[in-house]
Each structure stands twice: as structure tokens, then as C-alpha cells.
């Protein structure tokens, strides 16, 4: 049953990613043509961003397939970390795109500052930017809904990549529109827009990297989650003072280990049943795939 649920989840993640991938292919082709024909540095930068979106779609498809594999001899805790690795790689891709866009924009602004005349972009580039805003925002909203339903880190990271592209295109549209309608003195707005977009992209990348690296480095769950875990364990009859709590994430699942105190005179079978009850309660609350290990200690008189 659990394997069927995992397969269903994996197929839905594929579907979401393929929808985003199809939109990315359409947009990156249109943007490259519009950037070249329309002589827009901002649009070419936006096209590169869409290309990075497409590449991250490929990363998600590959790594989610691996993360969906069941536990095996070499991975006793499953393959969930591969999904976290996918999120980290997406963050790295975003950071690389942001740095590249920032460098290109600053270079053009410096040239303009020293007297170089920048070419005004064409209206085709503006239409491409506006179309990108509409399509990418729609894909972002669709992906975020699915990410929450599927509890997928990789889909959520990819959704934010779509949103960053939508915001990137808003900045691009403003820069291109200003350069077109305000005259030659304002052609610098085109590369200036790419710099603003680059800074935003780098901010999103840092957020994704912080989360991804934190999970890969076995970062503990948030304090409020750990407090809730202790309260749930203590709510079981005849269980007291849960302590030595250790938590982490394995992909989109939690791993929980703790010690509990029980009456030292209880029969072993009853103590075992109470520990199993704690485990069941935590799995009911956090999901059937939650890894739970409970160590029982005798309560001092």
C-alpha cells in the first residue's frame, strides 16, 4: 500500500515538473529570439534564467525518481535525501544565474556611465517579458499547490524558481518598457533591470541553499516541532519525561529518536506496548513514513 502511495506521489511530481518544463521550453525559445531580434540585454538574461529553469526541471525528474525508491541494504533510512540534494542543486543553479546576470548588467551600466550608447530594445522583447510574467506566475501557483499536497521539497524549490522567473520578467518588462518609451537617455534601464532581477534571484538562491544544506548537515527540526513531539510523547498513559530528543529531516519525512521514562516494575511486554504506542502516535501525526525510535528507561523511585 505504501509503495503504491509513493508511486502515485512520484507520478504526480513528474506531471507537475513536466508542465513547468513545457512552459520553460516555450519561453526560453521565445525569449532568446526576442532578445536577439529586439537587441535587449535584459531579455537575453531572462532567457538564460528560463534555461536554468528548464535544467532544474530535469534535476527534479532525475532526483525525485531516486528519492522514491524504497529502503534497501545500502540505504536503511530510504533515499529521501536525494530530494533535498535536488533542492540544494537548484539553489546552486539559481545562485550561478544570479551572479551571471549581475555581472552582465553591471558591465553594461559601467559602459553607459563612461559614455557608451546602449541600443534601445525592441517591442518584441517587451511582449516576451509580459508573456513570461503571466505564464510563469500561473506555473508557480500550480506548483506550490501541488508541492503542499505532495509535501515535496524539490517541487516547492522548483516552484520558487518559477516565481523568481516571473519576478525576473516583471523587472525585465519595466526596464525594457522604460528604455523603449522614455528615449535614448534611459536605455540604461534595460541592464539596470537585469541587476535588480539578479539580486532577487540570488536572495531566493541563498534561502534554498540554507534550507537544503541545513537538512543535508542533519539540522534539527524547528523548536516548535520538537516541543510538540515531546508533548505528544508525554500524553501517552504511564509515559513520563521524554528526553534526549534527536530530530532531523530525511527528504520530506521526519526522523525522531528519544528516550522516555516508565515504571521500572512494569512487565517488559507492557513497556514495549507503551513505547510502540508512542511511535504510532507520532506516525499518525507526522506521517506513516516518519522514522521513530523510542528507548525506554526505568523511572527512579
Secondary structure, 3 states (H helix, E strand, C coil): CHHHHHHHHHHHHHHHHHHHHHHHHHHHHHHHHHHHHCCCHHHHHHHHHHHHHHHHHHHHHHHHHHHCCCCECCECCCCCHHHHHHHHHHHHHHHHHHHHHHHHHHHHHHHHHCCCCCCCCCHHHHHHHHHHHHHHHHHHHHHHHHHHHHCCHHHHHHHHHHHHHHHHHHHHHHHHHHHHHCCHHHCHHHHHHHHHHHHHHHHHHHHHHHHHHHHHCCCCCCHHHHHHHHHHHHCCCCCEEEEEEEEEEECCEEEEEEEEEEECCCCHHHHHHHHHHHHHHHHHHHCCCCEEEEEEEEECC
